[in-house]
Structure formats: C-alpha cells, structure tokens
Amino acid sequence: MEFRIGQGYDVHALAEGLPMWLGGVRIPSQSGFVAHSDGDVAIHALCDALLGALALGDIGHLFPDTDDRWKGVDSKELLATVLALPAFRGWSVVNADITIALQAPKLAPHIAQMRRTLAGVMGIGEDRVSVKATTTERLGFVGRREGCEVWAIVLIERK
C-alpha cells in the first residue's frame, strides 16, 4: 500500500445577505461568504488537501474564478469533480480532519450533518470525517466577524 497526506487551507470574507455554506450544509446566518462559487470554505480547503496529496495544485488552478462554469456552483460538485480526476483512480480517502475558525454563528448543531454530507460525497464512513469548530476569542479578522478560515488534512491510500 502507498499513503499520501495532503493539507489544505482556505479563507473567505463574510458579507451580509449572502447564504452561508459550510461542509455542504446551509448554516442559518445573516451573512455568508463572498466567493465565485457558493463559498463553502470548508469544502474548498478539503479539495486543496486532496489535490495536495497527489501534488495536483489547488482549486484555484482547477476551478478558476475567471471561468463562468464555476460561478455559484455547489462546492459539493467541486469535491466530487476533484475525486473523479483520473489521477485519483486507485486512490481512496482514509480520513479527513477539518478545523473551521468562525466567530459566529455557533456550528456545533451542524457538525454531524457536515460529517454525513462530506462522507457521502467522498464515499467513506462518517467515522472517517472529523469536523471541528472554534472561534478566535474575538481576535483577528475571524474574531471581528469579517471572515472564516479552514484547515483540512487528508490521508489517502492506494492499494
């Protein structure tokens, strides 16, 4: 067996009146993420981690914001597209660990659904997907409720 580890990071600004999508789940909120796609910063970081595991670049290269095909796209579609790349044939996700830094709203009530949603798209068990949420204790741009940042780590294997 061969293993690869990938790490991803993404950040999006918040703006009032936009929908908030995280981990494939619509989160009730007065504000959402400014982005070319639906702005799901958690899935974007996860895609970057998967692409990084196979040294395939990042989602900005694969899904440029200059391409109208990706305008407003559901980020679950981006994740499915990444996993369907020919380079991923023979590889499977062992586990994914995602940390979301967001001051508000509280994400605890939505984490189980995020895990289910992401596991479903990746075709793995929920027990292989970790989603954690934290605040920055009102420090920095996250603490001022200007944006959100997410880190994702994945382990993939080829049998």
C-alpha positions as CSV (number, residue, x, y, z in Angstrom):
1,M,0.0,0.0,0.0
2,E,1.0,3.6,-0.6
3,F,-0.2,6.5,1.5
4,R,-0.2,10.3,0.9
5,I,-1.1,13.2,3.2
6,G,-2.5,16.5,1.9
7,Q,-3.1,19.7,3.8
8,G,-5.4,22.5,2.6
9,Y,-6.2,26.0,3.8
10,D,-8.8,28.5,2.6
11,V,-10.3,31.7,3.8
12,H,-13.3,33.7,2.7
13,A,-14.7,37.1,3.7
14,L,-18.2,37.4,5.2
15,A,-20.8,39.8,3.9
16,E,-24.4,40.4,4.9
17,G,-27.2,39.0,2.8
18,L,-25.3,36.0,1.4
19,P,-26.0,32.4,2.2
20,M,-23.5,30.5,4.4
21,W,-22.5,27.1,3.3
22,L,-20.0,25.0,5.3
23,G,-19.2,21.4,4.8
24,G,-22.0,21.1,2.3
25,V,-24.6,22.3,4.8
26,R,-26.6,25.6,4.7
27,I,-26.0,27.3,8.0
28,P,-28.6,29.8,9.2
29,S,-26.9,33.2,9.4
30,Q,-27.4,36.8,8.5
31,S,-24.2,36.7,6.5
32,G,-22.4,34.3,4.1
33,F,-19.1,34.0,2.2
34,V,-18.0,36.2,-0.6
35,A,-16.9,33.9,-3.4
36,H,-17.2,32.9,-7.1
37,S,-18.8,29.6,-6.2
38,D,-21.1,29.0,-3.2
39,G,-18.2,30.0,-1.0
40,D,-18.1,26.7,1.0
41,V,-14.7,27.4,2.6
42,A,-14.6,24.0,4.3
43,I,-15.0,22.1,1.1
44,H,-12.5,24.4,-0.6
45,A,-9.9,23.6,2.0
46,L,-10.7,19.9,1.7
47,C,-10.3,20.0,-2.1
48,D,-7.0,21.7,-1.7
49,A,-5.9,18.9,0.8
50,L,-6.9,16.2,-1.6
51,L,-5.2,17.9,-4.6
52,G,-2.1,18.5,-2.5
53,A,-1.9,14.8,-1.5
54,L,-1.2,14.0,-5.2
55,A,0.7,17.2,-6.0
56,L,-2.1,18.4,-8.4
57,G,-2.0,22.1,-7.4
58,D,-5.0,23.8,-5.9
59,I,-8.7,24.5,-6.6
60,G,-7.9,28.0,-7.9
61,H,-5.9,26.3,-10.7
62,L,-8.6,23.7,-11.4
63,F,-11.6,25.9,-10.9
64,P,-10.5,29.5,-11.7
65,D,-12.8,32.3,-10.7
66,T,-12.4,33.6,-14.3
67,D,-14.4,30.7,-15.6
68,D,-18.2,31.2,-15.5
69,R,-18.8,27.5,-15.4
70,W,-18.0,27.6,-11.7
71,K,-20.0,30.8,-10.9
72,G,-22.3,30.0,-8.0
73,V,-21.5,26.2,-8.2
74,D,-22.4,24.0,-5.3
75,S,-19.0,23.2,-3.8
76,K,-20.0,19.5,-3.3
77,E,-19.8,19.4,-7.1
78,L,-16.2,20.7,-6.9
79,L,-15.3,18.0,-4.3
80,A,-16.9,15.3,-6.5
81,T,-15.0,16.6,-9.5
82,V,-11.7,16.5,-7.7
83,L,-12.3,12.9,-6.6
84,A,-13.2,11.9,-10.2
85,L,-10.0,13.2,-11.7
86,P,-8.0,10.5,-13.5
87,A,-5.1,11.0,-11.0
88,F,-7.4,9.7,-8.2
89,R,-8.1,6.4,-9.8
90,G,-6.9,3.6,-7.5
91,W,-6.8,6.0,-4.5
92,S,-9.3,6.2,-1.6
93,V,-9.7,8.6,1.3
94,V,-8.7,7.0,4.6
95,N,-9.8,10.0,6.7
96,A,-10.2,13.8,6.6
97,D,-9.8,16.2,9.5
98,I,-11.2,19.7,9.1
99,T,-11.0,22.7,11.5
100,I,-13.2,25.7,11.0
101,A,-12.4,29.0,12.6
102,L,-15.6,31.2,12.7
103,Q,-16.6,33.6,15.5
104,A,-20.4,33.2,14.8
105,P,-22.8,31.5,14.3
106,K,-22.1,28.5,16.5
107,L,-21.5,25.5,14.4
108,A,-21.9,22.6,17.0
109,P,-25.5,21.9,16.0
110,H,-24.5,21.4,12.3
111,I,-21.3,19.3,12.7
112,A,-23.0,15.9,12.5
113,Q,-24.7,16.9,9.3
114,M,-21.5,18.3,7.8
115,R,-19.8,15.0,8.6
116,R,-22.6,13.0,6.9
117,T,-22.6,15.2,3.9
118,L,-18.9,15.2,3.3
119,A,-18.6,11.4,4.0
120,G,-21.4,10.9,1.4
121,V,-19.6,12.9,-1.3
122,M,-16.3,11.1,-0.6
123,G,-17.9,7.7,-0.4
124,I,-16.5,6.9,3.1
125,G,-18.0,6.3,6.5
126,E,-18.8,9.2,8.8
127,D,-16.3,7.9,11.3
128,R,-13.6,8.8,8.9
129,V,-14.6,12.5,8.7
130,S,-13.8,14.9,11.6
131,V,-15.1,18.4,11.6
132,K,-14.2,20.7,14.4
133,A,-15.2,24.3,15.0
134,T,-13.5,27.0,17.0
135,T,-13.5,30.8,17.5
136,T,-10.5,33.0,17.7
137,E,-11.7,34.6,21.0
138,R,-12.6,37.8,19.1
139,L,-9.0,38.2,17.8
140,G,-8.1,39.0,14.2
141,F,-10.4,39.1,11.1
142,V,-12.2,36.0,12.3
143,G,-12.8,37.4,15.7
144,R,-14.1,40.6,14.2
145,R,-16.6,38.5,12.1
146,E,-15.0,39.6,8.9
147,G,-14.3,36.1,7.6
148,C,-13.7,32.5,8.2
149,E,-10.6,30.3,7.8
150,V,-10.4,26.5,7.5
151,W,-7.7,23.9,7.6
152,A,-8.1,20.4,6.3
153,I,-5.8,17.4,6.4
154,V,-6.4,14.2,4.5
155,L,-4.8,10.8,4.3
156,I,-5.3,8.8,1.1
157,E,-4.2,5.3,0.2
158,R,-3.6,3.3,-2.9
159,K,-4.0,-0.4,-2.7
